[in-house]
Amino acid sequence: MQVSVALARSLCQAVFADKLGCPSQVAEVAVEALVEANLRGIDSHGIQVLPYYLQKWSAGQLVADAELEVVHESPATVLFDAHHGVGHYVSHCVMESAISRASDLGIAAAVVRNSTHNGALSNYTIQAARRGMIGIAGTACAPHVAPYGGTAGLHGTNPISYALPRGASDPFVFDCSTGHSAAKMKAHAEREGILPADRLIDAQGRPTTDPGDLKKGWILPVAGHIGYGLGLLVDGLTCALAGSPIGRQLPLAHDTSGPYYGSFFALAISPEAFSGFAAFTGQINELSSQIESHQPQDPDHPVRWPGQRGWEVRQRRLHQGIPVADPQWETLIDELNAYGVAVDRPGLPANGD
């Protein structure tokens, strides 16, 4: 089915505002983060994961009304403690702090500890780019990824993202998980009956394509040592700078017996402090022109700049709606109902318009 943007927002509102009781500013940021992920084609971080946040809230790992605390700051840096607040809002505020400081100083960084899952990481680097800044971000998560050559999980999929402003045009945006995506592996298994090769090892550390190993096995880093090295960089920028648990000190995703221990890093760089904003965006737009005019190996697959496909998908979905397979939609509604979120079978919240 095609889910309208209005319906997607109403479902998110029913969860974050009505069920969790988030303050209005927190719910607003979380709702837009999930809907924007769906609009840009990052469906693994859109409305389909609403039950996950309900689960973490029910287990006490997510505090809907937590207040962000400044632990330490300097003119160009700040460390926050999120006290297990809603990760989307926390990360938005952390990036906003870096942007504000960079507007005065040219470059600034912020990091937070004790946060929670914050959705699509590129949401926060785009936030910087829309304000005329280069945005760079990373986030650390549960240790389901084995180190290069290893046999068990060491750290999270640890995504890293950047966005480059282009003035009035949509920014370049790159968002890469340093470990293979479990959601993509699951989708592949549903289509093909097996996992793709070289993505997962089983509980004993052996290569596997058995979908049954997704729950007990370990994810492999993207591109071997490259993903491993970048994943460790993210650990350094997040956990280590935040003075937070790192590597196997973090709980696995299914462990709800203690804190989530999420951490997030944001860096904002003002082009105005270097060659100037106009000069910078002029060169980035020149680069995008060179990319778009580049001769492709396959005429049916043009060379694209980072994020171009996502912006095209966004324009299409704004008008056509967000595609969700009927079985996935039914499962989503069932799970929301199970958590006490009143949703009619057609999809609209029972008290919605």
Protein Blocks (a to p, Z undefined) as FASTA:
>chain_A
ZZdfklmmmmmmmmmmmmnopafklmmmmmmmmmmmmmnopamlmmklmmmmmmmmmnop
acfkbccddfbdcfkbccddeklpafklmmmmmmmmmmmmmmmnopacdddehiacebjf
klmmmmmmmnopacddddddddfbccehiabdfbdnkiadddddehjaccddddddfbdc
fklmmmmmmmnopacehkbccfkopacfbfklmmmmccddehijmmmmmmmmmmmmmmmm
nopaehjlpccfklckbcfkiacddddddfklmnojklmmmmmmmmmmmmmmpccfblkl
ccddehklmmmmmmmmmmnopaddfklmmmmmmmmmmnopacdfklpafkbZZ
